[in-house]
């Protein structure tokens, strides 16, 4: 009954099943391994002290940024040079922008420093100027952003002085010096609230020039003139909290691995189900041929089949004529 399994047609079907099921099982177990790795990394991170509570170290000692050094306090000394705005960033469910200062260190490389967050629209909100002279900053270390990072605007076409992501790959094309492949976010604002620091210039250019103004308490916001130029009251910068390193938490991507795991096992079960269904249908067809319920399409004589069809038509014709006469 099952000799049809040895035909060339079924050899192809059997080969596909033999290859497809192990492949689906392998991909499913790989997705399971990815999920288990994320769980283990998350558990290991919870057992370690909070990155922000550790002692600060020089930036060069913490590079490159990985799951261990991400979030660690880092220090760097230098002078602020260029300054950029990163629009479309949210803090406490409010939309605003980051203020990023390029800190030129003694090595000549610049460290992107997120001085803080401001509400409003980038280029239309007054920005406090960066501190002048040599400064030492301490901030939480973060890896360069990518197109998949939350909040990143990878579409491009931003005005001069604005960037969509904080990344050495994008910033190095805008400044005439090397950039660290990392950035830090200040734990405390570098602007003295209620102070009298002021400068004249355009928001989003160099750190020594910014939109003129006097810093007020956090949350106060005034718009500058067209294009961000003019004199206005600058709101105090709010520190941006550090984020966990990508792939270290039980985020949506971790549970996507579980979803993919189920999909691959469902595919394997579906292939096996369809194989059994085809085998059963073929076996039933072979049984009907053996019992003579249907003609064997492979051995039937075409002339005999044609004569049987003609005889059936002749037998049906008188019946139709009798019905017409009556």
Secondary structure, 3 states (H helix, E strand, C coil): CCHHHHCHHHHHHHHHHHHHHHHHHHHHHHHHHHHHHHHHHHHHHHHCCCHHHCCCEEHHHCCCCCCCCCCCEEEEEEEEEEEEEEEEEEECCEEEEEEEEEEEECCCCEEEEEEEEEECCCCCECCCCCCCCEEEEEEEEEECCCCCCCCCCCCCCCCCCECCCCCHHHHCCCCCCCEEEEEEEECCCCCCCCCCCCCCCECCCECCCCCECCECCCCCCCECCHHHECECCECCCECCCCCCCCCCCCCHHHHHHHHHHHHHHHHHHHHHHHHHHHHHHHHHHHHHHHCCCCCCCCCCCHHHHHHHHHHHHHHHHHHHHHHHHC
